[in-house]
Every structure is written in structure tokens, then in C-alpha cells.
Amino acid sequence: MSFLSKFFDSLRGKPPTGSNRYLPLYVLSTRCREPIAGQLDLMNEVSLDEESKGGYYARKVLHTSGKHRCFGEVEVELWLDAKKQVVRNEVKGGRGLTADEYATEVAAAAARAAEEEAARLAQEAEQAKEQE
């Protein structure tokens, strides 16, 4: 019996476990100009792709944080092969990023937020001077 189970397991491919169970997703919302990180669970969030034999399909919607009263969402569609490797992807409402590009965008967003906070504090200080 173990021979048959090993044989069929080799045909199906091993299910992802551990560090390769989750596929990281990085996108930039064009509406809010906010980088978003997410992950796709390769065990639970994929469906069999009806168009290709042995492939998988996944659709994931990532939401912005709502900072600055901007609420947006980015839809990511992924087509995977039988070994759950990405073959094709489409991003609607934004653009896909690599991990390095995501880190750069997060740093740029933090710098923009710091500049906005400094400008707000300077404006408040100027208004306080005028009131004296």
C-alpha cells in the first residue's frame, strides 16, 4: 500500500508546507498611493483552474489601511501551475511590486508622512504666534 501512495503522491506533487505554504503579495494602490502587503495561503485559497489542466487559480483582494481617509482595494488574480508556482498574474487597481520595491515604497510613504507632520506642526506654531 505504501508503494501506491508514494506513486500517487509523486504524480500530484507535494502540498506546500512550512515556509513555502504562503505566497507573499506586494502591491501599490494607484488610488491611495499606498503600498500593501498580503499573502496567499497555497493550501486553502486556491482553486483548480478550469482553463488549464492541472493548474490553479486564485483571486485575492487587498485593502488599504484607510490612512488619510483613503479607502481603496487592489485585486490580484494569479494563475499557478501544478506545482503552485506563479505562471501569470494580473493586478487591478494598482501595480505589483517586488519585495525590494515594497520596502522602498514603505520608506517613501514614511518620509511623506513625516514631511506632512512637520508641515502641520509648523503651521500650528505659526497660528499660535499670530494669536499672541
N, CA, C and O atoms as a GROMACS GRO file, in nm:
protein
  528
    1MET      N    1   0.081  -0.120   0.000
    1MET     CA    2   0.000   0.000   0.000
    1MET      C    3   0.085   0.126   0.000
    1MET      O    4   0.048   0.225  -0.063
    2SER      N    5   0.197   0.125   0.067
    2SER     CA    6   0.281   0.244   0.073
    2SER      C    7   0.340   0.275  -0.065
    2SER      O    8   0.364   0.391  -0.098
    3PHE      N    9   0.364   0.170  -0.146
    3PHE     CA   10   0.414   0.194  -0.281
    3PHE      C   11   0.315   0.276  -0.362
    3PHE      O   12   0.353   0.372  -0.430
    4LEU      N   13   0.187   0.239  -0.356
    4LEU     CA   14   0.085   0.312  -0.432
    4LEU      C   15   0.069   0.455  -0.382
    4LEU      O   16   0.055   0.547  -0.463
    5SER      N   17   0.071   0.474  -0.252
    5SER     CA   18   0.058   0.610  -0.201
    5SER      C   19   0.178   0.696  -0.241
    5SER      O   20   0.160   0.813  -0.274
    6LYS      N   21   0.299   0.640  -0.239
    6LYS     CA   22   0.416   0.714  -0.283
    6LYS      C   23   0.406   0.746  -0.431
    6LYS      O   24   0.442   0.856  -0.474
    7PHE      N   25   0.358   0.650  -0.509
    7PHE     CA   26   0.344   0.672  -0.653
    7PHE      C   27   0.247   0.785  -0.682
    7PHE      O   28   0.277   0.874  -0.762
    8PHE      N   29   0.130   0.783  -0.620
    8PHE     CA   30   0.030   0.887  -0.645
    8PHE      C   31   0.073   1.022  -0.588
    8PHE      O   32   0.042   1.126  -0.646
    9ASP      N   33   0.144   1.022  -0.476
    9ASP     CA   34   0.195   1.147  -0.420
    9ASP      C   35   0.294   1.212  -0.515
    9ASP      O   36   0.297   1.334  -0.529
   10SER      N   37   0.376   1.131  -0.582
   10SER     CA   38   0.474   1.187  -0.675
   10SER      C   39   0.405   1.247  -0.797
   10SER      O   40   0.454   1.344  -0.854
   11LEU      N   41   0.293   1.191  -0.838
   11LEU     CA   42   0.218   1.246  -0.952
   11LEU      C   43   0.148   1.377  -0.916
   11LEU      O   44   0.142   1.470  -0.996
   12ARG      N   45   0.096   1.384  -0.797
   12ARG     CA   46   0.022   1.502  -0.754
   12ARG      C   47   0.113   1.615  -0.712
   12ARG      O   48   0.073   1.732  -0.717
   13GLY      N   49   0.230   1.586  -0.671
   13GLY     CA   50   0.318   1.688  -0.616
   13GLY      C   51   0.292   1.702  -0.467
   13GLY      O   52   0.182   1.675  -0.420
   14LYS      N   53   0.390   1.744  -0.395
   14LYS     CA   54   0.374   1.758  -0.251
   14LYS      C   55   0.300   1.887  -0.220
   14LYS      O   56   0.322   1.988  -0.287
   15PRO      N   57   0.214   1.886  -0.121
   15PRO     CA   58   0.149   2.009  -0.081
   15PRO      C   59   0.250   2.102  -0.015
   15PRO      O   60   0.343   2.055   0.051
   16PRO      N   61   0.234   2.231  -0.030
   16PRO     CA   62   0.328   2.323   0.032
   16PRO      C   63   0.318   2.316   0.185
   16PRO      O   64   0.208   2.310   0.241
   17THR      N   65   0.430   2.316   0.250
   17THR     CA   66   0.433   2.314   0.396
   17THR      C   67   0.538   2.412   0.443
   17THR      O   68   0.628   2.449   0.368
   18GLY      N   69   0.525   2.454   0.566
   18GLY     CA   70   0.626   2.540   0.626
   18GLY      C   71   0.638   2.674   0.558
   18GLY      O   72   0.538   2.743   0.537
   19SER      N   73   0.761   2.710   0.523
   19SER     CA   74   0.788   2.843   0.470
   19SER      C   75   0.734   2.863   0.329
   19SER      O   76   0.717   2.977   0.287
   20ASN      N   77   0.706   2.756   0.254
   20ASN     CA   78   0.654   2.774   0.118
   20ASN      C   79   0.503   2.759   0.111
   20ASN      O   80   0.447   2.748   0.002
   21ARG      N   81   0.436   2.758   0.225
   21ARG     CA   82   0.290   2.747   0.224
   21ARG      C   83   0.225   2.878   0.182
   21ARG      O   84   0.119   2.877   0.119
   22TYR      N   85   0.287   2.991   0.217
   22TYR     CA   86   0.230   3.122   0.188
   22TYR      C   87   0.309   3.192   0.078
   22TYR      O   88   0.432   3.192   0.079
   23LEU      N   89   0.237   3.250  -0.015
   23LEU     CA   90   0.298   3.328  -0.123
   23LEU      C   91   0.282   3.475  -0.088
   23LEU      O   92   0.169   3.523  -0.080
   24PRO      N   93   0.392   3.548  -0.066
   24PRO     CA   94   0.379   3.689  -0.031
   24PRO      C   95   0.333   3.771  -0.153
   24PRO      O   96   0.376   3.746  -0.266
   25LEU      N   97   0.246   3.867  -0.128
   25LEU     CA   98   0.195   3.956  -0.232
   25LEU      C   99   0.226   4.099  -0.193
   25LEU      O  100   0.201   4.141  -0.080
   26TYR      N  101   0.281   4.175  -0.287
   26TYR     CA  102   0.312   4.316  -0.265
   26TYR      C  103   0.254   4.396  -0.380
   26TYR      O  104   0.281   4.368  -0.497
   27VAL      N  105   0.174   4.496  -0.347
   27VAL     CA  106   0.112   4.582  -0.449
   27VAL      C  107   0.116   4.726  -0.404
   27VAL      O  108   0.136   4.756  -0.286
   28LEU      N  109   0.095   4.816  -0.499
   28LEU     CA  110   0.085   4.959  -0.473
   28LEU      C  111  -0.050   5.006  -0.525
   28LEU      O  112  -0.078   4.994  -0.644
   29SER      N  113  -0.133   5.060  -0.436
   29SER     CA  114  -0.264   5.111  -0.475
   29SER      C  115  -0.246   5.240  -0.553
   29SER      O  116  -0.183   5.334  -0.504
   30THR      N  117  -0.302   5.245  -0.673
   30THR     CA  118  -0.290   5.368  -0.752
   30THR      C  119  -0.382   5.476  -0.699
   30THR      O  120  -0.352   5.595  -0.715
   31ARG      N  121  -0.491   5.440  -0.638
   31ARG     CA  122  -0.585   5.539  -0.586
   31ARG      C  123  -0.529   5.610  -0.464
   31ARG      O  124  -0.535   5.733  -0.456
   32CYS      N  125  -0.476   5.536  -0.370
   32CYS     CA  126  -0.428   5.593  -0.244
   32CYS      C  127  -0.277   5.610  -0.238
   32CYS      O  128  -0.225   5.668  -0.143
   33ARG      N  129  -0.206   5.561  -0.338
   33ARG     CA  130  -0.059   5.564  -0.340
   33ARG      C  131  -0.002   5.501  -0.214
   33ARG      O  132   0.092   5.554  -0.154
   34GLU      N  133  -0.059   5.389  -0.175
   34GLU     CA  134  -0.017   5.321  -0.053
   34GLU      C  135   0.030   5.180  -0.086
   34GLU      O  136  -0.040   5.105  -0.155
   35PRO      N  137   0.150   5.143  -0.038
   35PRO     CA  138   0.195   5.005  -0.057
   35PRO      C  139   0.119   4.911   0.036
   35PRO      O  140   0.092   4.944   0.151
   36ILE      N  141   0.083   4.793  -0.016
   36ILE     CA  142   0.007   4.695   0.061
   36ILE      C  143   0.079   4.561   0.051
   36ILE      O  144   0.123   4.520  -0.056
   37ALA      N  145   0.089   4.494   0.165
   37ALA     CA  146   0.146   4.359   0.168
   37ALA      C  147   0.037   4.261   0.210
   37ALA      O  148  -0.048   4.293   0.293
   38GLY      N  149   0.041   4.144   0.152
   38GLY     CA  150  -0.053   4.039   0.187
   38GLY      C  151   0.011   3.906   0.160
   38GLY      O  152   0.128   3.898   0.122
   39GLN      N  153  -0.065   3.801   0.179
   39GLN     CA  154  -0.014   3.668   0.149
   39GLN      C  155  -0.127   3.580   0.103
   39GLN      O  156  -0.242   3.599   0.140
   40LEU      N  157  -0.092   3.483   0.021
   40LEU     CA  158  -0.187   3.387  -0.031
   40LEU      C  159  -0.155   3.251   0.029
   40LEU      O  160  -0.042   3.203   0.017
   41ASP      N  161  -0.253   3.190   0.092
   41ASP     CA  162  -0.236   3.058   0.150
   41ASP      C  163  -0.253   2.956   0.037
   41ASP      O  164  -0.363   2.938  -0.015
   42LEU      N  165  -0.145   2.891   0.000
   42LEU     CA  166  -0.147   2.797  -0.113
   42LEU      C  167  -0.222   2.668  -0.081
   42LEU      O  168  -0.248   2.588  -0.171
   43MET      N  169  -0.255   2.647   0.045
   43MET     CA  170  -0.331   2.526   0.081
   43MET      C  171  -0.482   2.551   0.077
   43MET      O  172  -0.558   2.460   0.044
   44ASN      N  173  -0.526   2.673   0.109
   44ASN     CA  174  -0.668   2.698   0.128
   44ASN      C  175  -0.730   2.801   0.035
   44ASN      O  176  -0.852   2.803   0.019
   45GLU      N  177  -0.650   2.885  -0.027
   45GLU     CA  178  -0.706   2.996  -0.105
   45GLU      C  179  -0.690   2.981  -0.255
   45GLU      O  180  -0.699   3.079  -0.328
   46VAL      N  181  -0.665   2.862  -0.302
   46VAL     CA  182  -0.652   2.839  -0.446
   46VAL      C  183  -0.760   2.741  -0.492
   46VAL      O  184  -0.806   2.656  -0.416
   47SER      N  185  -0.798   2.756  -0.618
   47SER     CA  186  -0.897   2.666  -0.679
   47SER      C  187  -0.837   2.602  -0.801
   47SER      O  188  -0.740   2.654  -0.858
   48LEU      N  189  -0.891   2.490  -0.842
   48LEU     CA  190  -0.846   2.429  -0.966
   48LEU      C  191  -0.883   2.521  -1.083
   48LEU      O  192  -0.995   2.572  -1.089
   49ASP      N  193  -0.790   2.540  -1.173
   49ASP     CA  194  -0.813   2.625  -1.291
   49ASP      C  195  -0.880   2.540  -1.397
   49ASP      O  196  -0.826   2.438  -1.440
   50GLU      N  197  -0.996   2.581  -1.439
   50GLU     CA  198  -1.070   2.504  -1.539
   50GLU      C  199  -1.013   2.519  -1.679
   50GLU      O  200  -1.036   2.434  -1.765
   51GLU      N  201  -0.937   2.626  -1.703
   51GLU     CA  202  -0.883   2.651  -1.836
   51GLU      C  203  -0.760   2.564  -1.866
   51GLU      O  204  -0.743   2.518  -1.979
   52SER      N  205  -0.676   2.544  -1.765
   52SER     CA  206  -0.555   2.464  -1.788
   52SER      C  207  -0.563   2.337  -1.705
   52SER      O  208  -0.617   2.336  -1.595
   53LYS      N  209  -0.509   2.232  -1.759
   53LYS     CA  210  -0.513   2.103  -1.689
   53LYS      C  211  -0.404   2.099  -1.582
   53LYS      O  212  -0.286   2.118  -1.611
   54GLY      N  213  -0.447   2.074  -1.461
   54GLY     CA  214  -0.352   2.060  -1.352
   54GLY      C  215  -0.307   2.190  -1.290
   54GLY      O  216  -0.223   2.189  -1.200
   55GLY      N  217  -0.360   2.302  -1.333
   55GLY     CA  218  -0.320   2.431  -1.278
   55GLY      C  219  -0.417   2.480  -1.172
   55GLY      O  220  -0.520   2.419  -1.146
   56TYR      N  221  -0.382   2.592  -1.112
   56TYR     CA  222  -0.463   2.650  -1.007
   56TYR      C  223  -0.488   2.798  -1.037
   56TYR      O  224  -0.416   2.862  -1.114
   57TYR      N  225  -0.593   2.851  -0.974
   57TYR     CA  226  -0.631   2.992  -0.988
   57TYR      C  227  -0.659   3.048  -0.850
   57TYR      O  228  -0.714   2.979  -0.764
   58ALA      N  229  -0.621   3.173  -0.828
   58ALA     CA  230  -0.651   3.240  -0.701
   58ALA      C  231  -0.682   3.386  -0.728
   58ALA      O  232  -0.623   3.449  -0.816
   59ARG      N  233  -0.774   3.438  -0.650
   59ARG     CA  234  -0.810   3.580  -0.658
   59ARG      C  235  -0.807   3.633  -0.515
   59ARG      O  236  -0.868   3.576  -0.425
   60LYS      N  237  -0.734   3.742  -0.496
   60LYS     CA  238  -0.719   3.799  -0.362
   60LYS      C  239  -0.742   3.950  -0.373
   60LYS      O  240  -0.689   4.014  -0.463
   61VAL      N  241  -0.819   4.005  -0.282
   61VAL     CA  242  -0.843   4.149  -0.277
   61VAL      C  243  -0.774   4.203  -0.153
   61VAL      O  244  -0.803   4.161  -0.041
   62LEU      N  245  -0.682   4.297  -0.174
   62LEU     CA  246  -0.608   4.360  -0.064
   62LEU      C  247  -0.662   4.501  -0.043
   62LEU      O  248  -0.689   4.571  -0.140
   63HIS      N  249  -0.677   4.542   0.082
   63HIS     CA  250  -0.733   4.672   0.115
   63HIS      C  251  -0.627   4.763   0.175
   63HIS      O  252  -0.536   4.719   0.244
   64THR      N  253  -0.642   4.892   0.146
   64THR     CA  254  -0.551   4.990   0.206
   64THR      C  255  -0.587   5.008   0.352
   64THR      O  256  -0.690   4.959   0.398
   65SER      N  257  -0.503   5.078   0.426
   65SER     CA  258  -0.523   5.094   0.570
   65SER      C  259  -0.628   5.199   0.604
   65SER      O  260  -0.681   5.198   0.716
   66GLY      N  261  -0.658   5.288   0.513
   66GLY     CA  262  -0.755   5.393   0.539
   66GLY      C  263  -0.693   5.519   0.594
   66GLY      O  264  -0.764   5.612   0.634
   67LYS      N  265  -0.561   5.525   0.598
   67LYS     CA  266  -0.494   5.648   0.642
   67LYS      C  267  -0.530   5.760   0.546
   67LYS      O  268  -0.552   5.737   0.427
   68HIS      N  269  -0.534   5.877   0.598
   68HIS     CA  270  -0.567   5.996   0.518
   68HIS      C  271  -0.703   5.985   0.453
   68HIS      O  272  -0.728   6.045   0.348
   69ARG      N  273  -0.792   5.907   0.514
   69ARG     CA  274  -0.930   5.892   0.469
   69ARG      C  275  -0.940   5.843   0.325
   69ARG      O  276  -1.031   5.880   0.251
   70CYS      N  277  -0.847   5.760   0.286
   70CYS     CA  278  -0.849   5.700   0.152
   70CYS      C  279  -0.867   5.549   0.170
   70CYS      O  280  -0.782   5.480   0.227
   71PHE      N  281  -0.978   5.500   0.118
   71PHE     CA  282  -1.008   5.357   0.129
   71PHE      C  283  -1.009   5.299  -0.011
   71PHE      O  284  -1.095   5.333  -0.092
   72GLY      N  285  -0.916   5.213  -0.040
   72GLY     CA  286  -0.908   5.153  -0.172
   72GLY      C  287  -0.881   5.004  -0.162
   72GLY      O  288  -0.846   4.952  -0.056
   73GLU      N  289  -0.899   4.939  -0.273
   73GLU     CA  290  -0.869   4.796  -0.278
   73GLU      C  291  -0.800   4.764  -0.409
   73GLU      O  292  -0.822   4.829  -0.511
   74VAL      N  293  -0.716   4.664  -0.404
   74VAL     CA  294  -0.641   4.616  -0.519
   74VAL      C  295  -0.671   4.468  -0.534
   74VAL      O  296  -0.656   4.390  -0.440
   75GLU      N  297  -0.713   4.430  -0.654
   75GLU     CA  298  -0.746   4.290  -0.681
   75GLU      C  299  -0.628   4.224  -0.752
   75GLU      O  300  -0.576   4.276  -0.851
   76VAL      N  301  -0.588   4.110  -0.701
   76VAL     CA  302  -0.478   4.033  -0.759
   76VAL      C  303  -0.533   3.898  -0.804
   76VAL      O  304  -0.593   3.826  -0.725
   77GLU      N  305  -0.512   3.866  -0.931
   77GLU     CA  306  -0.551   3.735  -0.984
   77GLU      C  307  -0.423   3.661  -1.021
   77GLU      O  308  -0.334   3.716  -1.086
   78LEU      N  309  -0.414   3.537  -0.979
   78LEU     CA  310  -0.295   3.456  -1.003
   78LEU      C  311  -0.333   3.324  -1.068
   78LEU      O  312  -0.433   3.261  -1.032
   79TRP      N  313  -0.254   3.284  -1.165
   79TRP     CA  314  -0.266   3.152  -1.227
   79TRP      C  315  -0.138   3.078  -1.193
   79TRP      O  316  -0.028   3.128  -1.216
   80LEU      N  317  -0.153   2.958  -1.138
   80LEU     CA  318  -0.039   2.879  -1.094
   80LEU      C  319  -0.035   2.746  -1.169
   80LEU      O  320  -0.137   2.698  -1.217
   81ASP      N  321   0.084   2.690  -1.178
   81ASP     CA  322   0.096   2.558  -1.242
   81ASP      C  323   0.067   2.449  -1.140
   81ASP      O  324   0.026   2.478  -1.028
   82ALA      N  325   0.088   2.324  -1.178
   82ALA     CA  326   0.058   2.211  -1.091
   82ALA      C  327   0.143   2.210  -0.964
   82ALA      O  328   0.102   2.156  -0.862
   83LYS      N  329   0.261   2.271  -0.969
   83LYS     CA  330   0.348   2.277  -0.852
   83LYS      C  331   0.327   2.405  -0.771
   83LYS      O  332   0.404   2.437  -0.680
   84LYS      N  333   0.221   2.478  -0.805
   84LYS     CA  334   0.181   2.602  -0.739
   84LYS      C  335   0.287   2.712  -0.749
   84LYS      O  336   0.312   2.786  -0.654
   85GLN      N  337   0.347   2.719  -0.866
   85GLN     CA  338   0.438   2.828  -0.899
   85GLN      C  339   0.362   2.925  -0.989
   85GLN      O  340   0.285   2.883  -1.075
   86VAL      N  341   0.382   3.055  -0.969
   86VAL     CA  342   0.307   3.155  -1.044
   86VAL      C  343   0.346   3.151  -1.192
   86VAL      O  344   0.464   3.159  -1.227
   87VAL      N  345   0.244   3.138  -1.277
   87VAL     CA  346   0.264   3.137  -1.420
   87VAL      C  347   0.229   3.275  -1.478
   87VAL      O  348   0.297   3.326  -1.566
   88ARG      N  349   0.120   3.333  -1.426
   88ARG     CA  350   0.071   3.461  -1.477
   88ARG      C  351  -0.002   3.532  -1.364
   88ARG      O  352  -0.060   3.467  -1.277
   89ASN      N  353   0.002   3.665  -1.367
   89ASN     CA  354  -0.075   3.740  -1.268
   89ASN      C  355  -0.130   3.868  -1.331
   89ASN      O  356  -0.074   3.920  -1.428
   90GLU      N  357  -0.238   3.917  -1.275
   90GLU     CA  358  -0.299   4.043  -1.316
   90GLU      C  359  -0.333   4.121  -1.190
   90GLU      O  360  -0.380   4.064  -1.091
   91VAL      N  361  -0.308   4.251  -1.195
   91VAL     CA  362  -0.337   4.337  -1.082
   91VAL      C  363  -0.430   4.447  -1.130
   91VAL      O  364  -0.401   4.514  -1.229
   92LYS      N  365  -0.543   4.466  -1.060
   92LYS     CA  366  -0.640   4.569  -1.095
   92LYS      C  367  -0.650   4.667  -0.978
   92LYS      O  368  -0.666   4.626  -0.863
   93GLY      N  369  -0.640   4.795  -1.010
   93GLY     CA  370  -0.647   4.898  -0.906
   93GLY      C  371  -0.511   4.933  -0.849
   93GLY      O  372  -0.502   5.006  -0.750
   94GLY      N  373  -0.408   4.883  -0.909
   94GLY     CA  374  -0.273   4.910  -0.862
   94GLY      C  375  -0.172   4.840  -0.951
   94GLY      O  376  -0.202   4.801  -1.064
   95ARG      N  377  -0.052   4.825  -0.898
   95ARG     CA  378   0.051   4.751  -0.972
   95ARG      C  379   0.128   4.663  -0.874
   95ARG      O  380   0.140   4.694  -0.756
   96GLY      N  381   0.178   4.554  -0.928
   96GLY     CA  382   0.253   4.460  -0.846
   96GLY      C  383   0.391   4.513  -0.813
   96GLY      O  384   0.450   4.587  -0.892
   97LEU      N  385   0.442   4.475  -0.698
   97LEU     CA  386   0.575   4.516  -0.653
   97LEU      C  387   0.656   4.393  -0.613
   97LEU      O  388   0.600   4.290  -0.575
   98THR      N  389   0.786   4.405  -0.623
   98THR     CA  390   0.874   4.304  -0.565
   98THR      C  391   0.893   4.338  -0.418
   98THR      O  392   0.850   4.444  -0.372
   99ALA      N  393   0.957   4.251  -0.343
   99ALA     CA  394   0.980   4.276  -0.200
   99ALA      C  395   1.068   4.400  -0.182
   99ALA      O  396   1.044   4.479  -0.090
  100ASP      N  397   1.169   4.418  -0.267
  100ASP     CA  398   1.256   4.536  -0.257
  100ASP      C  399   1.180   4.664  -0.291
  100ASP      O  400   1.197   4.766  -0.223
  101GLU      N  401   1.097   4.659  -0.396
  101GLU     CA  402   1.018   4.777  -0.432
  101GLU      C  403   0.919   4.811  -0.321
  101GLU      O  404   0.895   4.929  -0.293
  102TYR      N  405   0.862   4.709  -0.259
  102TYR     CA  406   0.770   4.732  -0.148
  102TYR      C  407   0.841   4.804  -0.033
  102TYR      O  408   0.788   4.900   0.022
  103ALA      N  409   0.961   4.759   0.003
  103ALA     CA  410   1.037   4.822   0.111
  103ALA      C  411   1.068   4.968   0.078
  103ALA      O  412   1.061   5.055   0.164
  104THR      N  413   1.102   4.994  -0.049
  104THR     CA  414   1.129   5.131  -0.093
  104THR      C  415   1.003   5.216  -0.082
  104THR      O  416   1.010   5.330  -0.035
  105GLU      N  417   0.889   5.163  -0.125
  105GLU     CA  418   0.763   5.238  -0.118
  105GLU      C  419   0.722   5.265   0.027
  105GLU      O  420   0.670   5.372   0.057
  106VAL      N  421   0.744   5.170   0.116
  106VAL     CA  422   0.711   5.189   0.258
  106VAL      C  423   0.798   5.302   0.316
  106VAL      O  424   0.749   5.387   0.390
  107ALA      N  425   0.927   5.301   0.281
  107ALA     CA  426   1.016   5.406   0.329
  107ALA      C  427   0.974   5.543   0.272
  107ALA      O  428   0.976   5.643   0.344
  108ALA      N  429   0.937   5.547   0.145
  108ALA     CA  430   0.893   5.673   0.083
  108ALA      C  431   0.763   5.722   0.148
  108ALA      O  432   0.747   5.842   0.170
  109ALA      N  433   0.671   5.631   0.178
  109ALA     CA  434   0.546   5.669   0.243
  109ALA      C  435   0.572   5.723   0.383
  109ALA      O  436   0.508   5.819   0.426
  110ALA      N  437   0.665   5.663   0.454
  110ALA     CA  438   0.701   5.712   0.588
  110ALA      C  439   0.764   5.851   0.579
  110ALA      O  440   0.737   5.937   0.663
  111ALA      N  441   0.847   5.874   0.478
  111ALA     CA  442   0.909   6.005   0.459
  111ALA      C  443   0.803   6.110   0.426
  111ALA      O  444   0.808   6.222   0.477
  112ARG      N  445   0.705   6.074   0.340
  112ARG     CA  446   0.597   6.168   0.308
  112ARG      C  447   0.515   6.201   0.432
  112ARG      O  448   0.479   6.317   0.453
  113ALA      N  449   0.487   6.101   0.514
  113ALA     CA  450   0.410   6.124   0.636
  113ALA      C  451   0.486   6.214   0.732
  113ALA      O  452   0.425   6.301   0.795
  114ALA      N  453   0.616   6.196   0.744
  114ALA     CA  454   0.698   6.281   0.832
  114ALA      C  455   0.699   6.425   0.781
  114ALA      O  456   0.691   6.518   0.861
  115GLU      N  457   0.710   6.444   0.650
  115GLU     CA  458   0.706   6.578   0.592
  115GLU      C  459   0.571   6.646   0.617
  115GLU      O  460   0.566   6.764   0.652
  116GLU      N  461   0.463   6.571   0.600
  116GLU     CA  462   0.330   6.626   0.624
  116GLU      C  463   0.312   6.664   0.770
  116GLU      O  464   0.253   6.768   0.800
  117GLU      N  465   0.361   6.582   0.861
  117GLU     CA  466   0.350   6.610   1.004
  117GLU      C  467   0.432   6.734   1.039
  117GLU      O  468   0.387   6.818   1.117
  118ALA      N  469   0.553   6.746   0.983
  118ALA     CA  470   0.637   6.863   1.009
  118ALA      C  471   0.570   6.990   0.956
  118ALA      O  472   0.573   7.094   1.023
  119ALA      N  473   0.509   6.984   0.839
  119ALA     CA  474   0.439   7.100   0.783
  119ALA      C  475   0.320   7.136   0.870
  119ALA      O  476   0.293   7.255   0.891
  120ARG      N  477   0.247   7.038   0.920
  120ARG     CA  478   0.132   7.064   1.006
  120ARG      C  479   0.174   7.130   1.137
  120ARG      O  480   0.110   7.224   1.182
  121LEU      N  481   0.282   7.080   1.197
  121LEU     CA  482   0.332   7.139   1.322
  121LEU      C  483   0.381   7.281   1.301
  121LEU      O  484   0.359   7.367   1.386
  122ALA      N  485   0.448   7.307   1.189
  122ALA     CA  486   0.495   7.442   1.158
  122ALA      C  487   0.377   7.537   1.140
  122ALA      O  488   0.382   7.651   1.185
  123GLN      N  489   0.273   7.490   1.075
  123GLN     CA  490   0.154   7.572   1.055
  123GLN      C  491   0.085   7.603   1.188
  123GLN      O  492   0.040   7.715   1.211
  124GLU      N  493   0.076   7.503   1.275
  124GLU     CA  494   0.017   7.525   1.407
  124GLU      C  495   0.099   7.623   1.489
  124GLU      O  496   0.042   7.707   1.558
  125ALA      N  497   0.232   7.614   1.482
  125ALA     CA  498   0.319   7.708   1.555
  125ALA      C  499   0.300   7.849   1.501
  125ALA      O  500   0.298   7.945   1.578
  126GLU      N  501   0.288   7.862   1.372
  126GLU     CA  502   0.268   7.994   1.311
  126GLU      C  503   0.133   8.052   1.353
  126GLU      O  504   0.124   8.172   1.381
  127GLN      N  505   0.030   7.971   1.357
  127GLN     CA  506  -0.101   8.018   1.400
  127GLN      C  507  -0.100   8.058   1.547
  127GLN      O  508  -0.168   8.154   1.584
  128ALA      N  509  -0.026   7.987   1.631
  128ALA     CA  510  -0.016   8.020   1.772
  128ALA      C  511   0.054   8.154   1.790
  128ALA      O  512   0.017   8.232   1.878
  129LYS      N  513   0.156   8.182   1.709
  129LYS     CA  514   0.228   8.310   1.715
  129LYS      C  515   0.134   8.424   1.677
  129LYS      O  516   0.135   8.530   1.741
  130GLU      N  517   0.054   8.403   1.575
  130GLU     CA  518  -0.038   8.508   1.529
  130GLU      C  519  -0.142   8.540   1.634
  130GLU      O  520  -0.186   8.655   1.643
  131GLN      N  521  -0.183   8.443   1.711
  131GLN     CA  522  -0.287   8.463   1.812
  131GLN      C  523  -0.233   8.538   1.935
  131GLN      O  524  -0.311   8.597   2.010
  132GLU      N  525  -0.102   8.537   1.955
  132GLU     CA  526  -0.043   8.606   2.071
  132GLU      C  527  -0.041   8.750   2.051
  132GLU      O  528   0.005   8.824   2.137
   0.00000   0.00000   0.00000
